[in-house]
């Protein structure tokens, strides 16, 4: 039986909560240390040299700016009425050898979802982490998104000058289930309707995140402010 191709979707837009341009020296040159909002998380970027020729980007970490982006809010539908629940985000995918949210790592950063060819990459996603936000009782996927100054200096300038403050994710999704009836086919609930006081939207299942884009029109107000 021929397997259906996964659907390519783009998600809600999120604001970056912080940005840093300098990196504290460590004993190994393939490590960067985020000494701000991510509480001194150490990130291994030794794979950048291998990824650089594929994406046509610099292999020198010093060429990057790194916005910290809260990109996915668990269990809350985006503007396309599609949602990623916590169970899906935190699930271990044996084919990926990692949690689903970690599939962001090593994928391209883009501009305006131009992502159909790796050479269009503007940089690369260095890290992804899952954080609980007590104030809202939700989980957020937080990314370290690298944008290469040498690949697109104008884009980097606009990000630094806050002319472009929004971010939006792209994902391949193999299965959509109705948030009301749980069906993936023959659902009659109709996405966007209200059924028994609840919004009908799609739950994204079997997910592979493929990129994070810089966009001009930020819309996800839940991503602002006190994420960490």
Residue pairs with C-beta under 8 A, 6 or more apart in sequence:
4 174
6 172
6 173
6 174
6 206
6 208
7 172
7 173
7 174
7 176
8 170
8 171
8 172
8 173
8 210
9 80
9 82
9 170
9 171
9 172
9 173
9 204
10 80
10 113
10 168
10 169
10 170
10 171
10 213
11 71
11 72
11 78
11 79
11 80
11 82
11 168
11 169
11 170
11 171
12 73
12 78
12 79
12 80
12 168
12 169
12 219
12 220
13 79
13 166
13 167
13 168
13 215
13 217
13 218
13 219
13 220
14 69
14 70
14 71
14 72
14 73
14 166
14 167
14 168
14 218
14 220
14 223
15 69
15 70
15 165
15 166
15 167
15 218
15 220
15 223
15 224
16 67
16 68
16 69
16 70
16 145
16 165
16 167
17 37
17 68
17 69
17 70
17 142
17 223
17 224
17 225
17 227
17 228
18 36
18 37
18 67
18 68
19 65
19 66
19 67
19 68
19 159
19 160
20 34
20 35
20 36
20 66
20 68
21 65
21 66
21 160
23 32
23 33
23 61
23 62
24 33
24 35
26 32
26 33
26 42
28 46
30 44
30 45
30 46
30 48
31 42
31 43
31 44
31 45
32 42
32 43
32 45
32 61
32 66
32 126
33 40
33 41
33 42
33 43
34 40
34 41
34 43
34 66
34 68
34 144
36 68
37 68
37 227
37 228
38 68
38 129
38 142
38 144
38 228
39 228
41 127
41 129
43 126
43 127
43 144
45 61
45 126
47 106
48 59
48 61
48 124
49 59
51 57
51 106
51 124
52 58
52 59
54 118
55 108
55 118
55 119
55 121
55 123
55 124
56 118
56 119
56 121
56 151
57 121
57 122
57 123
57 124
57 148
57 150
57 151
58 64
58 148
58 149
58 150
58 151
61 146
63 148
63 149
63 150
64 123
64 146
64 147
64 148
64 149
65 146
65 147
65 149
65 156
65 159
65 160
66 126
66 144
66 145
66 146
66 147
67 145
67 147
67 159
67 167
68 142
68 143
68 144
68 145
69 142
69 143
69 145
69 167
69 212
70 140
70 141
70 142
70 143
70 223
70 227
71 104
71 141
71 142
71 143
71 167
71 168
71 169
71 212
71 223
72 84
72 89
72 101
72 140
72 141
72 169
73 138
73 139
73 140
73 220
73 222
73 223
74 83
74 84
74 85
74 86
74 89
74 138
74 139
74 140
74 141
75 83
75 84
75 85
75 86
75 138
75 139
76 83
76 138
76 222
77 83
77 179
77 199
77 201
77 202
78 220
79 219
81 191
81 192
81 199
81 200
81 201
81 202
82 173
82 176
82 201
82 202
82 203
82 204
83 179
83 201
83 202
83 203
83 204
84 203
84 204
84 207
85 203
86 139
88 100
88 203
88 204
88 205
88 207
89 99
89 100
89 101
89 130
89 139
89 141
89 207
90 99
90 100
90 101
90 130
90 139
91 99
91 100
92 98
92 99
93 99
93 100
93 103
96 102
96 103
96 208
98 105
99 130
100 207
100 208
100 209
101 128
101 129
101 130
101 141
101 209
102 128
103 128
103 207
103 208
103 209
104 125
104 128
104 141
104 143
104 169
104 209
104 212
105 125
105 126
105 127
105 128
106 124
106 125
107 124
107 125
107 209
107 210
107 211
107 212
108 115
108 118
108 120
108 121
108 122
108 123
108 124
108 125
108 210
108 211
109 121
109 122
109 123
109 124
109 125
109 145
109 146
109 147
109 211
109 212
109 213
109 214
110 120
110 121
110 122
110 170
110 211
110 212
110 213
110 214
111 122
111 152
111 155
111 213
111 214
111 215
112 213
112 214
112 215
112 216
113 168
113 170
113 211
113 213
113 215
114 120
114 213
115 121
115 170
115 210
115 211
115 213
121 151
122 147
122 148
122 151
122 152
122 155
122 214
123 145
123 146
123 147
123 148
123 151
124 146
125 143
125 144
125 145
125 146
125 211
125 212
126 144
126 145
126 146
127 143
127 144
128 141
128 142
128 143
128 144
128 209
129 141
129 142
130 139
130 140
130 141
130 142
131 139
131 140
131 142
131 227
131 228
132 138
132 139
133 139
133 140
133 226
133 227
135 226
136 222
138 222
140 223
140 227
142 227
142 228
143 167
143 212
145 167
145 212
147 155
147 156
147 159
147 214
148 156
149 156
155 164
155 214
158 164
158 214
159 165
159 214
163 216
164 214
164 215
164 216
165 218
166 214
166 215
166 216
166 217
166 218
166 219
167 212
167 213
167 214
167 215
167 218
168 212
168 213
168 215
169 209
169 211
169 212
169 213
170 209
170 210
170 211
170 212
170 213
171 204
171 207
171 208
171 209
171 210
172 207
172 208
172 210
173 204
173 205
173 206
173 207
174 205
174 206
174 207
175 184
175 204
175 205
175 206
176 184
176 202
176 203
176 204
176 205
177 183
177 184
177 202
177 203
177 205
178 184
178 187
178 189
178 191
178 200
178 202
178 203
179 198
179 199
179 200
179 201
179 202
179 203
180 189
180 195
180 196
180 198
180 200
181 187
181 188
181 189
184 205
189 195
189 200
190 200
191 200
191 201
191 202
192 199
192 200
192 201
193 199
193 200
194 200
